[in-house]
Amino acid sequence: MECAGELSINTYLSLRLPLVAAEPPILVDLAAVRWVRETSCGIQFLSIQPPQLNRLQAFLASSEQSETSSS
């Protein structure tokens, strides 16, 4: 994930992921920064409500299908 400001490892966040323009963002209740490298960081999702998780999984599955069909 790209980040504009500095984040420290083990910083806890809530996230709004605007993945599809016509839909509301996916909400992650609690996430933790696990690694930082310059302006990039790795995030672990610790708490996400089941409906939000279902939307995220559907988005990732459709992204994988798009990549597979375009190869």
Sequence and secondary structure as in RCSB ss.txt:
>XXXX:A:sequence
MECAGELSINTYLSLRLPLVAAEPPILVDLAAVRWVRETSCGIQFLSIQPPQLNRLQAFLASSEQSETSSS
>XXXX:A:secstr
 B SS   TT EEEEEE  STTS  EEEEEEEEEEEETTEEEEEEEE  HHHHHHHHHHHHHHHHHHHHH 
